Amino acid sequence: MFEVTVKTEFAAAHRLIDHPGPCRRVHGHNWKVEAAFAGAELDKHGMVIDFADVMKELDRIKSLIDHRMINEVPPFDKTNPTAENIAKWIFDELAEKLPTSPARVTVHETDSTSASYSA
């Protein structure tokens, strides 16, 4: 099995709805995102997926939330913008636009905390 990973990062603020601790207040992170793609077979170019295609889509997604208040960006105007929900949203966006669905998307809020989503 082959696996490739594309990483990016963005800065954004959020607040967690109904959270009992300080995360209920507006705060920001320098988020890091890893999108992993896996496959037993390679395409005619010897790739699982082209890094450039993944980066183009990650840049599109990032443009929606970079330097923004995530709570104001759909679907997070109605969904709690937890790292888990952000990972699933990025996964779904990539799966919709790319010919190969991600195996996993991991979102790092800090260097020591992350959440992953895989189908």
PyMOL CGO cylinders between C-alpha atoms (Angstrom):
from pymol import cmd
from pymol.cgo import CYLINDER

trace = [
    CYLINDER, 0.00, 0.00, 0.00, 1.28, 3.45, -0.92, 0.3, 1, 1, 1, 1, 1, 1,
    CYLINDER, 1.28, 3.45, -0.92, 0.48, 6.55, 1.11, 0.3, 1, 1, 1, 1, 1, 1,
    CYLINDER, 0.48, 6.55, 1.11, 1.24, 10.18, 0.31, 0.3, 1, 1, 1, 1, 1, 1,
    CYLINDER, 1.24, 10.18, 0.31, 0.66, 13.20, 2.51, 0.3, 1, 1, 1, 1, 1, 1,
    CYLINDER, 0.66, 13.20, 2.51, 0.23, 16.87, 1.67, 0.3, 1, 1, 1, 1, 1, 1,
    CYLINDER, 0.23, 16.87, 1.67, 0.51, 19.45, 4.44, 0.3, 1, 1, 1, 1, 1, 1,
    CYLINDER, 0.51, 19.45, 4.44, -0.61, 23.05, 4.70, 0.3, 1, 1, 1, 1, 1, 1,
    CYLINDER, -0.61, 23.05, 4.70, -1.37, 25.55, 7.43, 0.3, 1, 1, 1, 1, 1, 1,
    CYLINDER, -1.37, 25.55, 7.43, -3.57, 28.52, 8.10, 0.3, 1, 1, 1, 1, 1, 1,
    CYLINDER, -3.57, 28.52, 8.10, -4.32, 30.96, 10.91, 0.3, 1, 1, 1, 1, 1, 1,
    CYLINDER, -4.32, 30.96, 10.91, -7.88, 31.38, 12.14, 0.3, 1, 1, 1, 1, 1, 1,
    CYLINDER, -7.88, 31.38, 12.14, -9.98, 32.05, 15.22, 0.3, 1, 1, 1, 1, 1, 1,
    CYLINDER, -9.98, 32.05, 15.22, -12.93, 30.10, 16.58, 0.3, 1, 1, 1, 1, 1, 1,
    CYLINDER, -12.93, 30.10, 16.58, -14.91, 29.53, 19.72, 0.3, 1, 1, 1, 1, 1, 1,
    CYLINDER, -14.91, 29.53, 19.72, -16.51, 26.30, 20.85, 0.3, 1, 1, 1, 1, 1, 1,
    CYLINDER, -16.51, 26.30, 20.85, -20.24, 26.53, 21.44, 0.3, 1, 1, 1, 1, 1, 1,
    CYLINDER, -20.24, 26.53, 21.44, -21.42, 25.34, 24.88, 0.3, 1, 1, 1, 1, 1, 1,
    CYLINDER, -21.42, 25.34, 24.88, -17.87, 24.38, 25.92, 0.3, 1, 1, 1, 1, 1, 1,
    CYLINDER, -17.87, 24.38, 25.92, -17.53, 24.45, 29.72, 0.3, 1, 1, 1, 1, 1, 1,
    CYLINDER, -17.53, 24.45, 29.72, -13.95, 25.77, 29.67, 0.3, 1, 1, 1, 1, 1, 1,
    CYLINDER, -13.95, 25.77, 29.67, -12.06, 28.72, 28.25, 0.3, 1, 1, 1, 1, 1, 1,
    CYLINDER, -12.06, 28.72, 28.25, -12.42, 27.46, 24.66, 0.3, 1, 1, 1, 1, 1, 1,
    CYLINDER, -12.42, 27.46, 24.66, -15.94, 28.93, 24.70, 0.3, 1, 1, 1, 1, 1, 1,
    CYLINDER, -15.94, 28.93, 24.70, -14.23, 32.32, 24.29, 0.3, 1, 1, 1, 1, 1, 1,
    CYLINDER, -14.23, 32.32, 24.29, -12.82, 33.50, 20.97, 0.3, 1, 1, 1, 1, 1, 1,
    CYLINDER, -12.82, 33.50, 20.97, -9.25, 32.31, 20.51, 0.3, 1, 1, 1, 1, 1, 1,
    CYLINDER, -9.25, 32.31, 20.51, -6.98, 31.55, 17.59, 0.3, 1, 1, 1, 1, 1, 1,
    CYLINDER, -6.98, 31.55, 17.59, -4.63, 28.86, 16.34, 0.3, 1, 1, 1, 1, 1, 1,
    CYLINDER, -4.63, 28.86, 16.34, -2.01, 28.40, 13.71, 0.3, 1, 1, 1, 1, 1, 1,
    CYLINDER, -2.01, 28.40, 13.71, -3.70, 25.29, 12.34, 0.3, 1, 1, 1, 1, 1, 1,
    CYLINDER, -3.70, 25.29, 12.34, -1.78, 22.59, 10.47, 0.3, 1, 1, 1, 1, 1, 1,
    CYLINDER, -1.78, 22.59, 10.47, -3.55, 20.22, 8.10, 0.3, 1, 1, 1, 1, 1, 1,
    CYLINDER, -3.55, 20.22, 8.10, -2.32, 16.89, 6.75, 0.3, 1, 1, 1, 1, 1, 1,
    CYLINDER, -2.32, 16.89, 6.75, -4.24, 15.16, 3.97, 0.3, 1, 1, 1, 1, 1, 1,
    CYLINDER, -4.24, 15.16, 3.97, -3.16, 11.56, 3.40, 0.3, 1, 1, 1, 1, 1, 1,
    CYLINDER, -3.16, 11.56, 3.40, -4.08, 9.51, 0.33, 0.3, 1, 1, 1, 1, 1, 1,
    CYLINDER, -4.08, 9.51, 0.33, -3.52, 5.77, 0.00, 0.3, 1, 1, 1, 1, 1, 1,
    CYLINDER, -3.52, 5.77, 0.00, -3.68, 3.23, -2.76, 0.3, 1, 1, 1, 1, 1, 1,
    CYLINDER, -3.68, 3.23, -2.76, -2.41, -0.20, -3.72, 0.3, 1, 1, 1, 1, 1, 1,
    CYLINDER, -2.41, -0.20, -3.72, -2.10, 0.89, -7.34, 0.3, 1, 1, 1, 1, 1, 1,
    CYLINDER, -2.10, 0.89, -7.34, -0.34, 3.85, -8.89, 0.3, 1, 1, 1, 1, 1, 1,
    CYLINDER, -0.34, 3.85, -8.89, -1.66, 5.83, -11.85, 0.3, 1, 1, 1, 1, 1, 1,
    CYLINDER, -1.66, 5.83, -11.85, 0.05, 5.92, -15.25, 0.3, 1, 1, 1, 1, 1, 1,
    CYLINDER, 0.05, 5.92, -15.25, 2.45, 8.57, -13.88, 0.3, 1, 1, 1, 1, 1, 1,
    CYLINDER, 2.45, 8.57, -13.88, 3.45, 6.37, -10.93, 0.3, 1, 1, 1, 1, 1, 1,
    CYLINDER, 3.45, 6.37, -10.93, 1.43, 8.39, -8.40, 0.3, 1, 1, 1, 1, 1, 1,
    CYLINDER, 1.43, 8.39, -8.40, -1.30, 7.75, -5.87, 0.3, 1, 1, 1, 1, 1, 1,
    CYLINDER, -1.30, 7.75, -5.87, -2.44, 11.32, -6.55, 0.3, 1, 1, 1, 1, 1, 1,
    CYLINDER, -2.44, 11.32, -6.55, -0.67, 14.39, -7.87, 0.3, 1, 1, 1, 1, 1, 1,
    CYLINDER, -0.67, 14.39, -7.87, 0.60, 16.58, -5.02, 0.3, 1, 1, 1, 1, 1, 1,
    CYLINDER, 0.60, 16.58, -5.02, -0.20, 19.69, -7.09, 0.3, 1, 1, 1, 1, 1, 1,
    CYLINDER, -0.20, 19.69, -7.09, -3.87, 18.70, -7.43, 0.3, 1, 1, 1, 1, 1, 1,
    CYLINDER, -3.87, 18.70, -7.43, -4.18, 18.17, -3.69, 0.3, 1, 1, 1, 1, 1, 1,
    CYLINDER, -4.18, 18.17, -3.69, -2.42, 21.44, -2.89, 0.3, 1, 1, 1, 1, 1, 1,
    CYLINDER, -2.42, 21.44, -2.89, -4.70, 23.34, -5.28, 0.3, 1, 1, 1, 1, 1, 1,
    CYLINDER, -4.70, 23.34, -5.28, -7.77, 22.04, -3.44, 0.3, 1, 1, 1, 1, 1, 1,
    CYLINDER, -7.77, 22.04, -3.44, -6.24, 22.62, -0.01, 0.3, 1, 1, 1, 1, 1, 1,
    CYLINDER, -6.24, 22.62, -0.01, -5.46, 26.20, -1.07, 0.3, 1, 1, 1, 1, 1, 1,
    CYLINDER, -5.46, 26.20, -1.07, -9.10, 26.66, -2.15, 0.3, 1, 1, 1, 1, 1, 1,
    CYLINDER, -9.10, 26.66, -2.15, -10.39, 25.29, 1.16, 0.3, 1, 1, 1, 1, 1, 1,
    CYLINDER, -10.39, 25.29, 1.16, -7.85, 27.31, 3.12, 0.3, 1, 1, 1, 1, 1, 1,
    CYLINDER, -7.85, 27.31, 3.12, -8.95, 30.51, 1.38, 0.3, 1, 1, 1, 1, 1, 1,
    CYLINDER, -8.95, 30.51, 1.38, -12.40, 30.05, 2.92, 0.3, 1, 1, 1, 1, 1, 1,
    CYLINDER, -12.40, 30.05, 2.92, -11.14, 30.03, 6.52, 0.3, 1, 1, 1, 1, 1, 1,
    CYLINDER, -11.14, 30.03, 6.52, -7.65, 31.56, 6.62, 0.3, 1, 1, 1, 1, 1, 1,
    CYLINDER, -7.65, 31.56, 6.62, -7.54, 34.68, 8.83, 0.3, 1, 1, 1, 1, 1, 1,
    CYLINDER, -7.54, 34.68, 8.83, -11.26, 34.34, 9.50, 0.3, 1, 1, 1, 1, 1, 1,
    CYLINDER, -11.26, 34.34, 9.50, -13.55, 33.64, 12.41, 0.3, 1, 1, 1, 1, 1, 1,
    CYLINDER, -13.55, 33.64, 12.41, -14.39, 30.04, 11.56, 0.3, 1, 1, 1, 1, 1, 1,
    CYLINDER, -14.39, 30.04, 11.56, -17.75, 30.25, 13.37, 0.3, 1, 1, 1, 1, 1, 1,
    CYLINDER, -17.75, 30.25, 13.37, -18.90, 32.70, 10.69, 0.3, 1, 1, 1, 1, 1, 1,
    CYLINDER, -18.90, 32.70, 10.69, -18.03, 30.41, 7.74, 0.3, 1, 1, 1, 1, 1, 1,
    CYLINDER, -18.03, 30.41, 7.74, -20.55, 27.78, 6.57, 0.3, 1, 1, 1, 1, 1, 1,
    CYLINDER, -20.55, 27.78, 6.57, -21.00, 25.07, 7.70, 0.3, 1, 1, 1, 1, 1, 1,
    CYLINDER, -21.00, 25.07, 7.70, -19.52, 26.27, 10.99, 0.3, 1, 1, 1, 1, 1, 1,
    CYLINDER, -19.52, 26.27, 10.99, -22.14, 28.96, 11.36, 0.3, 1, 1, 1, 1, 1, 1,
    CYLINDER, -22.14, 28.96, 11.36, -24.38, 25.99, 12.31, 0.3, 1, 1, 1, 1, 1, 1,
    CYLINDER, -24.38, 25.99, 12.31, -21.80, 23.33, 13.32, 0.3, 1, 1, 1, 1, 1, 1,
    CYLINDER, -21.80, 23.33, 13.32, -19.42, 23.59, 16.26, 0.3, 1, 1, 1, 1, 1, 1,
    CYLINDER, -19.42, 23.59, 16.26, -15.95, 24.30, 14.79, 0.3, 1, 1, 1, 1, 1, 1,
    CYLINDER, -15.95, 24.30, 14.79, -14.07, 21.64, 16.71, 0.3, 1, 1, 1, 1, 1, 1,
    CYLINDER, -14.07, 21.64, 16.71, -10.88, 20.19, 15.25, 0.3, 1, 1, 1, 1, 1, 1,
    CYLINDER, -10.88, 20.19, 15.25, -12.85, 16.99, 14.63, 0.3, 1, 1, 1, 1, 1, 1,
    CYLINDER, -12.85, 16.99, 14.63, -15.55, 18.77, 12.62, 0.3, 1, 1, 1, 1, 1, 1,
    CYLINDER, -15.55, 18.77, 12.62, -12.97, 20.80, 10.69, 0.3, 1, 1, 1, 1, 1, 1,
    CYLINDER, -12.97, 20.80, 10.69, -11.08, 17.60, 9.79, 0.3, 1, 1, 1, 1, 1, 1,
    CYLINDER, -11.08, 17.60, 9.79, -14.27, 15.98, 8.49, 0.3, 1, 1, 1, 1, 1, 1,
    CYLINDER, -14.27, 15.98, 8.49, -15.23, 19.09, 6.52, 0.3, 1, 1, 1, 1, 1, 1,
    CYLINDER, -15.23, 19.09, 6.52, -11.82, 19.23, 4.83, 0.3, 1, 1, 1, 1, 1, 1,
    CYLINDER, -11.82, 19.23, 4.83, -12.00, 15.48, 4.14, 0.3, 1, 1, 1, 1, 1, 1,
    CYLINDER, -12.00, 15.48, 4.14, -15.44, 15.86, 2.53, 0.3, 1, 1, 1, 1, 1, 1,
    CYLINDER, -15.44, 15.86, 2.53, -14.35, 18.88, 0.46, 0.3, 1, 1, 1, 1, 1, 1,
    CYLINDER, -14.35, 18.88, 0.46, -11.32, 16.97, -0.87, 0.3, 1, 1, 1, 1, 1, 1,
    CYLINDER, -11.32, 16.97, -0.87, -13.36, 13.82, -1.54, 0.3, 1, 1, 1, 1, 1, 1,
    CYLINDER, -13.36, 13.82, -1.54, -15.87, 15.85, -3.55, 0.3, 1, 1, 1, 1, 1, 1,
    CYLINDER, -15.87, 15.85, -3.55, -13.31, 17.63, -5.73, 0.3, 1, 1, 1, 1, 1, 1,
    CYLINDER, -13.31, 17.63, -5.73, -10.49, 15.12, -6.26, 0.3, 1, 1, 1, 1, 1, 1,
    CYLINDER, -10.49, 15.12, -6.26, -10.51, 11.85, -8.23, 0.3, 1, 1, 1, 1, 1, 1,
    CYLINDER, -10.51, 11.85, -8.23, -9.14, 10.00, -5.18, 0.3, 1, 1, 1, 1, 1, 1,
    CYLINDER, -9.14, 10.00, -5.18, -10.68, 10.40, -1.74, 0.3, 1, 1, 1, 1, 1, 1,
    CYLINDER, -10.68, 10.40, -1.74, -8.35, 11.00, 1.16, 0.3, 1, 1, 1, 1, 1, 1,
    CYLINDER, -8.35, 11.00, 1.16, -7.53, 8.11, 3.45, 0.3, 1, 1, 1, 1, 1, 1,
    CYLINDER, -7.53, 8.11, 3.45, -7.34, 10.52, 6.35, 0.3, 1, 1, 1, 1, 1, 1,
    CYLINDER, -7.34, 10.52, 6.35, -7.30, 14.23, 7.17, 0.3, 1, 1, 1, 1, 1, 1,
    CYLINDER, -7.30, 14.23, 7.17, -5.60, 15.38, 10.35, 0.3, 1, 1, 1, 1, 1, 1,
    CYLINDER, -5.60, 15.38, 10.35, -6.03, 18.87, 11.78, 0.3, 1, 1, 1, 1, 1, 1,
    CYLINDER, -6.03, 18.87, 11.78, -3.53, 20.10, 14.37, 0.3, 1, 1, 1, 1, 1, 1,
    CYLINDER, -3.53, 20.10, 14.37, -4.70, 22.91, 16.65, 0.3, 1, 1, 1, 1, 1, 1,
    CYLINDER, -4.70, 22.91, 16.65, -1.33, 22.95, 18.39, 0.3, 1, 1, 1, 1, 1, 1,
    CYLINDER, -1.33, 22.95, 18.39, 1.92, 21.01, 18.15, 0.3, 1, 1, 1, 1, 1, 1,
    CYLINDER, 1.92, 21.01, 18.15, 0.60, 18.57, 20.76, 0.3, 1, 1, 1, 1, 1, 1,
    CYLINDER, 0.60, 18.57, 20.76, -3.11, 18.26, 19.83, 0.3, 1, 1, 1, 1, 1, 1,
    CYLINDER, -3.11, 18.26, 19.83, -4.80, 17.01, 16.69, 0.3, 1, 1, 1, 1, 1, 1,
    CYLINDER, -4.80, 17.01, 16.69, -7.95, 15.36, 15.40, 0.3, 1, 1, 1, 1, 1, 1,
    CYLINDER, -7.95, 15.36, 15.40, -8.25, 13.05, 12.40, 0.3, 1, 1, 1, 1, 1, 1,
    CYLINDER, -8.25, 13.05, 12.40, -11.12, 11.93, 10.20, 0.3, 1, 1, 1, 1, 1, 1,
    CYLINDER, -11.12, 11.93, 10.20, -11.19, 8.93, 7.87, 0.3, 1, 1, 1, 1, 1, 1,
    CYLINDER, -11.19, 8.93, 7.87, -14.14, 7.31, 6.14, 0.3, 1, 1, 1, 1, 1, 1,
]
cmd.load_cgo(trace, "trace")
